[in-house]
Amino acid sequence: MPAPAQSAPGFRIYGNTNTTSVRLVDDRGAVVHTWTSPYQALGAMRLLPDGTLLRDIMTPGNAITIAGVTGGIQRLALDGTVLWD
């Protein structure tokens, strides 16, 4: 297990709650890619083996802001193209 001041090598995905962007960061914290969407998210996201991003989205007019009822799921290509939502 790495020491608390270290991180394991590789990439991480990072997105703030209620923002429209998700960032791919390296093990030094440098942003290497950003996906943007017109929809806000509550924070559930996963980078899939093919390089696409799967994330939850809050659809317009949805007043419920808890996981599982945000409105939908979106899959984005590396270039930001919406593959499905």
C-alpha positions as CSV (number, residue, x, y, z in Angstrom):
1,M,0.0,0.0,0.0
2,P,1.4,3.4,-0.9
3,A,2.4,5.9,1.8
4,P,-0.3,8.5,2.5
5,A,1.7,11.2,0.7
6,Q,2.0,9.1,-2.5
7,S,-0.4,7.8,-5.0
8,A,-0.4,4.7,-7.1
9,P,0.8,5.2,-10.7
10,G,-1.8,5.8,-13.4
11,F,-4.8,8.0,-14.2
12,R,-7.8,9.1,-12.2
13,I,-11.1,10.7,-13.2
14,Y,-12.2,13.7,-11.3
15,G,-15.4,15.7,-11.4
16,N,-16.9,18.0,-8.9
17,T,-20.6,17.6,-7.9
18,N,-22.9,19.8,-9.9
19,T,-20.4,20.7,-12.6
20,T,-20.6,19.9,-16.3
21,S,-17.0,18.7,-16.8
22,V,-15.0,15.6,-15.9
23,R,-11.2,15.6,-15.9
24,L,-8.7,12.8,-16.4
25,V,-5.6,13.5,-14.3
26,D,-2.3,11.8,-14.1
27,D,-0.6,10.6,-10.9
28,R,1.0,14.1,-10.4
29,G,-2.3,15.9,-10.6
30,A,-1.9,17.3,-14.1
31,V,-5.1,17.4,-16.2
32,V,-4.5,15.4,-19.4
33,H,-8.1,15.4,-20.8
34,T,-11.4,17.1,-20.1
35,W,-14.9,16.0,-21.1
36,T,-17.7,18.6,-21.0
37,S,-21.4,18.2,-21.2
38,P,-24.4,20.5,-21.1
39,Y,-25.7,18.5,-18.1
40,Q,-24.6,18.7,-14.5
41,A,-23.6,15.5,-12.7
42,L,-23.7,14.3,-9.1
43,G,-20.4,12.6,-9.2
44,A,-20.9,9.0,-10.5
45,M,-18.5,8.4,-13.3
46,R,-16.3,5.6,-14.7
47,L,-13.7,5.5,-17.4
48,L,-14.4,2.4,-19.6
49,P,-11.7,0.2,-21.1
50,D,-12.4,1.6,-24.6
51,G,-11.6,5.2,-23.4
52,T,-15.2,6.3,-23.2
53,L,-16.6,8.0,-20.1
54,L,-19.8,6.8,-18.4
55,R,-21.4,9.3,-16.0
56,D,-24.7,10.3,-14.4
57,I,-26.5,13.4,-15.5
58,M,-29.0,15.7,-14.0
59,T,-31.7,16.5,-16.6
60,P,-33.3,19.9,-16.6
61,G,-36.3,20.3,-14.3
62,N,-35.2,17.4,-12.0
63,A,-35.5,18.7,-8.4
64,I,-34.3,15.4,-6.9
65,T,-30.6,15.5,-6.3
66,I,-29.7,12.1,-4.8
67,A,-27.8,9.3,-6.6
68,G,-29.9,7.0,-8.7
69,V,-32.6,9.6,-9.6
70,T,-30.6,12.3,-11.3
71,G,-32.3,11.9,-14.6
72,G,-30.0,9.8,-16.8
73,I,-26.7,8.3,-17.7
74,Q,-24.5,9.6,-20.5
75,R,-21.6,7.9,-22.4
76,L,-19.1,10.3,-24.0
77,A,-16.3,9.5,-26.5
78,L,-12.8,10.8,-25.9
79,D,-13.6,13.7,-28.3
80,G,-16.7,14.6,-26.3
81,T,-19.2,13.2,-28.7
82,V,-22.3,11.9,-26.9
83,L,-22.6,8.2,-27.8
84,W,-25.8,7.8,-25.9
85,D,-27.7,9.3,-23.0
